[in-house]
Amino acid sequence: QSGVPVVLVVNKVDKLADKTALLPFIAQITHEREFASVHPVSAMKGKGLEALVKDLIFLMPESEPHFGEDEITDRSERFLAGELVREQLMLRLGEELPYSTTVEIEKFEEDGELLRIAAVVWVEREGQKPIVIGKGGERMKAISTGARIGMEKLFGRKVFLETWCRVREGWSDDEAALRRFGYSD
């Protein structure tokens, strides 16, 4: 009803042994609603994606660029530093990562050609700290090293990164903490 074109994308078509079952499925869905285009794809195998992208580009209205050609994001370097630490937490902890974990950048200072960054990994329970820190601090060191390397590549200069893991019970239910950690406006 908004007048915006809607594209139907059916993923995982490579999983279907009998591809003829796809046509009645698409017919049923397109009968209920009008679509600008329909794309059966296999995202994992990259099948059908080229046509999908071509269609999406065609459907997008032309406009002036919102950002300069050299701008890669509208977020601050401080935010990006936190995201790089979060990324390493996910990569290094995987399934063990406590769901109530966040990162706060406490310090982000330029010292000549060096960036001095202090990051805190917040967890909600004391028992979650050893998961993040690891035996003898090995996990936290690996997390910090990976994040520091990513920061140096992104910021194009040396980074001195300090990290800590601290407990703040109930931070995910605390409105002030959520605002401080950047989870609300």
Rosetta blueprint (number, residue, H / E / L):
1 Q L
2 S L
3 G L
4 V L
5 P L
6 V L
7 V E
8 L E
9 V E
10 V E
11 N L
12 K L
13 V H
14 D H
15 K H
16 L L
17 A L
18 D L
19 K H
20 T H
21 A H
22 L H
23 L H
24 P H
25 F H
26 I H
27 A H
28 Q H
29 I H
30 T H
31 H H
32 E H
33 R L
34 E L
35 F L
36 A L
37 S E
38 V E
39 H E
40 P E
41 V L
42 S E
43 A L
44 M L
45 K L
46 G L
47 K E
48 G L
49 L H
50 E H
51 A H
52 L H
53 V H
54 K H
55 D H
56 L H
57 I H
58 F H
59 L H
60 M L
61 P L
62 E L
63 S L
64 E L
65 P L
66 H L
67 F L
68 G L
69 E L
70 D L
71 E L
72 I L
73 T L
74 D L
75 R L
76 S L
77 E H
78 R H
79 F H
80 L H
81 A H
82 G H
83 E H
84 L H
85 V H
86 R H
87 E H
88 Q H
89 L H
90 M H
91 L H
92 R H
93 L H
94 G H
95 E H
96 E H
97 L L
98 P L
99 Y L
100 S L
101 T L
102 T E
103 V E
104 E E
105 I E
106 E E
107 K E
108 F E
109 E E
110 E E
111 D E
112 G L
113 E L
114 L E
115 L E
116 R E
117 I E
118 A E
119 A E
120 V E
121 V E
122 W E
123 V E
124 E L
125 R L
126 E H
127 G H
128 Q H
129 K H
130 P H
131 I H
132 V H
133 I H
134 G L
135 K H
136 G H
137 G H
138 E H
139 R H
140 M H
141 K H
142 A H
143 I H
144 S H
145 T H
146 G H
147 A H
148 R H
149 I H
150 G H
151 M H
152 E H
153 K H
154 L H
155 F H
156 G L
157 R L
158 K E
159 V E
160 F E
161 L E
162 E E
163 T E
164 W E
165 C E
166 R E
167 V E
168 R L
169 E L
170 G L
171 W H
172 S H
173 D H
174 D L
175 E H
176 A H
177 A H
178 L H
179 R H
180 R H
181 F L
182 G L
183 Y L
184 S L
185 D L
